[in-house]
Each structure stands twice: as structure tokens, then as C-alpha cells.
């Protein structure tokens, strides 16, 4: 059976980038592997202590690379980096939108490579044992060919081939479902990361709004006080130095009003960002819903595989039983032939007499 991808691997980091692969013919030019920026994620397999870099475009995995201690991620420009995968016999290149994203991916690559090195040092003996076990291939049971009634055996073998084909088809469907689930998990991880950043920014913005409201209230009180001073000066009708003070107060009042207008615009911009946060939440909910649908489909495929394996097991048992019956019939037929041969020899002796 195929365990759920969620149970095997967990995403630990995700970003978006344009994916390229080196031209296998020239080993110099880059070939785009994606038409636009896609999610590139680090996954950790806790069962095997293995780190992988995975990127899915549509239903096709364009990067499926196991991180090894010998790998090195090289920055070739401010927004581009590359590394070689000896298992796939290729070189991957990533183009990022900002230099900060490239730096974050490079640091995570170094961290994952060090973790892979520690995991290999701790479980080297276990990996060698698993490698030895994987090399040993199981032997297939010999097929018994008999001369006799083969019609039932042929039908059993035909049903066995049909069930095997159905099983392979369902396994392929399950594999495609796992790729879809992997893509949705990477997208969900990216949305959750963006959501956490946006929530932190909103909290900071709300704190700034409260601070600005206090400043706005202080400015309003200062404005009212200045207006009262201007009104008193106008009521007294003074001249000379009072006119100069009046001009200064008027100028200060205009500056405060301009500052108040700017603060109001900033508050309006922050309130408009809240709508983007709600839209991001809707996208996250849709991704979660699609992920759940994919998990339900995988569960249904696993149930179908279980039924197919059960039918295959029953078919194998019927074939073994039929082989046993045919062997018994062959033994009885051999005895009858031996008896007929004895009878023929006796008749020959009687005829010679």
C-alpha cells in the first residue's frame, strides 16, 4: 500500500522562483522548465531522514531532488543561483524576484545540507543494510506446464493478467494524486507563510494606527489651542509684534492641517490592506478544500487497490488449488497408463501362446 504523502513528508520551507535546467547537449545554455514562477519547497521525510527539493508544474514534478552533503548551491548573480544533481545528471537553476529571496533559499539550502550530513553520519550502517536489501530481487515462482485439460488454467492466468493491469493503472492514478496533493501542500505552505507575514504586518499597522490616533488627537488639541490664540489676537486687534505672531500661528496651523491630512491618508491605506488579508484567507480556505478533496480521492484509490489485491490473492489461491487438482489428475492418469501398459503386455503374452 502507498502511505499518504502527508504522513511521509512535511514541508519545511517554500518560496517561488523560475525554474531552469541545463541543456544536456551544450551543457551551457539554460532551458526553462516552467513558464512562470512556481513554488519550490524543501520537504523532510522523517521515516528515512531524507531532505528533498520539490517543485511541481501542473501535474508534473519538474524538480525532485534529494539533498546530499556533497551538493553546493552557487549564487551566479544577484537573483540567480544553481546546483548540480548527480542522480538526475542535470543542473538546476532558480531565478528569484528579489535578492532577499535568493539569500533565504541559499541559507536554507546550507542548513538542509548540514542536516542531511548529520543524518547520514548517524544512520550510515542502516542505509547500507537497506541498500543491500533493496539489491536482492525476489524470485518468481516456477510455472508448471502439464499435458492435460489447460482451459481452466488459461482462464485463471488471463484473470491474473487483467487484475495486474488494473492494479498498475490504479497505482498510476494514485501517483498522480500524490503529485497533485504535493502541489497543493506546497501552495498551502506558501499561503500560510504569506498569511503569517501579513498578520504580523497588520498587527504592526494596527499598533501604528493607535499611535497615530493619539498623535492626531494631540495635533487636534494643538490646532484648537492655536485657533483660540488667533481668535484672541484678532479680537484684541493688536498690531506690530502681534501681527507677526499671528502669521507664525497661521503657518503652524497650516502645517498641522497638512500633517493631519497625510495621517488620514495613511490610515486609509492601512484599512484597504485589510481587504487583501481577507482575500488571502479565502485563497487559503480554497487550497485547504482542494487538499481535502485530493486526500479523499487518494483514500478511495487505496480502497480500490485493497480490493484489487484481495481479488488477486483469491485468484492466486484458486490457481494454486487448480494446479493441485491437475497434479492429482496427472498422477491418477499415470497410474491408469501404467495399468493399461501391464494389461497390454499380458494380452501380448496370451496371443503369443
Rosetta blueprint (number, residue, H / E / L):
1 X L
2 X L
3 X L
4 X L
5 X H
6 X H
7 X H
8 X H
9 X E
10 X E
11 X E
12 X E
13 X E
14 X E
15 X E
16 X E
17 X E
18 X E
19 X E
20 X E
21 X E
22 X E
23 X L
24 X L
25 X L
26 X L
27 X L
28 X L
29 X L
30 X E
31 X E
32 X E
33 X L
34 X L
35 X L
36 X L
37 X L
38 X E
39 X E
40 X E
41 X E
42 X E
43 X E
44 X E
45 X E
46 X L
47 X L
48 X L
49 X L
50 X E
51 X E
52 X E
53 X E
54 X E
55 X E
56 X E
57 X E
58 X L
59 X L
60 X E
61 X E
62 X E
63 X E
64 X E
65 X E
66 X E
67 X L
68 X L
69 X L
70 X L
71 X L
72 X L
73 X L
74 X E
75 X E
76 X L
77 X L
78 X L
79 X L
80 X E
81 X E
82 X E
83 X E
84 X E
85 X E
86 X L
87 X L
88 X L
89 X L
90 X E
91 X E
92 X E
93 X E
94 X E
95 X E
96 X L
97 X L
98 X L
99 X H
100 X H
101 X H
102 X H
103 X H
104 X H
105 X H
106 X H
107 X H
108 X H
109 X H
110 X H
111 X H
112 X H
113 X H
114 X H
115 X H
116 X H
117 X H
118 X H
119 X H
120 X H
121 X H
122 X H
123 X L
124 X H
125 X H
126 X H
127 X H
128 X H
129 X H
130 X H
131 X H
132 X H
133 X H
134 X H
135 X H
136 X L
137 X L
138 X L
139 X L
140 X L
141 X L
142 X L
143 X L
144 X L
145 X L
146 X L
147 X L
148 X L
149 X L
150 X L
151 X H
152 X H
153 X H
154 X H
155 X H
156 X H
157 X H
158 X H
159 X H
160 X H
161 X H
162 X H
163 X H
164 X H
165 X H
166 X H
167 X H
168 X H
169 X H
170 X H
171 X H
172 X H
173 X H
174 X H
175 X H
176 X H
177 X H
178 X H
179 X H
180 X H
181 X H
182 X H
183 X H
184 X H
185 X H
186 X H
187 X H
188 X H
189 X H
190 X H
191 X H
192 X H
193 X H
194 X H
195 X H
196 X H
197 X H
198 X H
199 X H
200 X H
201 X H
202 X H
203 X H
204 X H
205 X H
206 X H
207 X H
208 X H
209 X H
210 X H
211 X H
212 X H
213 X H
214 X H
215 X H
216 X H
217 X H
218 X H
219 X H
220 X H
221 X H
222 X H
223 X H
224 X H
225 X H
226 X H
227 X H
228 X H
229 X H
230 X H
231 X H
232 X H
233 X H
234 X H
235 X H
236 X H
237 X L
238 X L
239 X L
240 X L
241 X H
242 X H
243 X H
244 X H
245 X H
246 X H
247 X H
248 X H
249 X H
250 X H
251 X H
252 X H
253 X H
254 X H
255 X H
256 X H
257 X H
258 X H
259 X H
260 X H
261 X H
262 X H
263 X H
264 X H
265 X H
266 X H
267 X H
268 X H
269 X H
270 X H
271 X H
272 X H
273 X H
274 X H
275 X H
276 X H
277 X H
278 X H
279 X H
280 X H
281 X H
282 X H
283 X H
284 X H
285 X H
286 X H
287 X H
288 X H
289 X H
290 X H
291 X H
292 X H
293 X H
294 X H
295 X H
296 X H
297 X H
298 X H
299 X H
300 X H
301 X H
302 X H
303 X H
304 X H
305 X H
306 X H
307 X H
308 X H
309 X H
310 X H
311 X H
312 X H
313 X H
314 X H
315 X H
316 X H
317 X H
318 X H
319 X H
320 X H
321 X H
322 X H
323 X H
324 X H
325 X H
326 X H
327 X H
328 X H
329 X H
330 X H
331 X H
332 X H
333 X H
334 X H
335 X H
336 X H
337 X H
338 X H
339 X H
340 X H
341 X H
342 X H
343 X H
344 X H
345 X H
346 X H
347 X H
348 X H
349 X H
350 X H
351 X H
352 X H
353 X L
